[in-house]
Amino acid sequence: MKQRILAEAERLFWKYGVRSVTMEDIAKQLGISKKTIYQHFNDKEEILYQVIQDKTVRNLSEMDCMAIEGLNPVEEMLYVLNMMQKHADQVSPNLMVDVKRYYPQAFALFRQYKEGQIMRSILENIQKGITQGLYRPDINPTILARLRVEQIELAFNPELFSTDQFTMQQIQYELIHHFVRGMLTEKGFTIYNQYVNQYNHEVH
Amino acid sequence: MKQRILAEAERLFWKYGVRSVTMEDIAKQLGISKKTIYQHFNDKEEILYQVIQDKTVRNLSEMDCMAIEGLNPVEEMLYVLNMMQKHADQVSPNLMVDVKRYYPQAFALFRQYKEGQIMRSILENIQKGITQGLYRPDINPTILARLRVEQIELAFNPELFSTDQFTMQQIQYELIHHFVRGMLTEKGFTIYNQYVNQYNHEVH
């Protein structure tokens, strides 16, 4: 039951943000009573906290898979984009704003994840890219990894990117492609162009 | 006298941030009494507000000069970098943090400037770059202009970019070059490389 509550809460949070989803809503969607939810969780913030924690663990194992599959750094970046694209249309623009403003503990957990795992995996990507000659040797990996980490949060901020004007997919696509291109060497561009052409064939 | 106070306050704010600079400090540096300052300004925030307003006007006329000089969009971006580099070593990392946290009116003025003039001039740069075939035709000018505007604030945030680790110059250099490269076409790269080589000759 705990897992079902978490799964449903995640779906609703992603779709509507956190503030507008009540314990009542979650219970109703699952056809259970609010009392049942309170047997497992003290309040909505506890559910949110658990949802973020679980998601973090899942993302980490996805990243491990990526390393196992032996993608090169350029493919890796575009693979992350594909993953984000798949989920982005389900994400409410309210989600990040709600968490940041009203759920400090959950936001601290997200930040911790961002500072730790995400930062580390981007840094690794950049360093691997330089070693393989796909990214310029003269870039500063720490500064650019930080830039990329911050872009993730920027993209979720509806005050910066109006959701009337752009879909989350458009924003992510634009930012990641621009980010990767800014690092590429000539050799990197060859691989990048191959990947982009191949992907466009698959889509159209 | 008013202009001298503003000039000295600007110098001190840039160097030490706003919070740690007192009316006393400004008066002492000018060899005048605090009373003289209070004849012109009600408080420190009023001075700060005026400093930001004046700086905005000055920056605007610099940007107009740039357009008159007929630089192409790539040169224009790197020219802005040079201007920033010249001033960056004088900027305290506390400045933006202080203004954001403790001087809401002054920060609102800065934001207004950022949203208006800076946003507009970056958008124009990107559109001109596309028209001249230097930037990719498939980029989204609005999304990338927004990214660049936000980078200006990111670079000033010592929580993101540790000032022990990097100088403001390094951060600005890294971010602008990465930003421009991410937009370039092959034709754009030719011009960019010429400019970079030329600049390196001048420096070394």
Interface residues (C-beta under 8 A of the other chain):
Chain A: I139 N140 T142 I143 L144 R146 L147 E150 Q151 L154 L160 F161 Q165 F166 Q170 I171 E174 L175 H177 H178 F179 V180 R181 G182 M183 L184
Chain B: I139 N140 T142 I143 L144 R146 L147 E150 Q151 L154 L160 F161 Q165 F166 Q170 I171 E174 L175 H177 H178 F179 V180 R181 G182 M183 L184
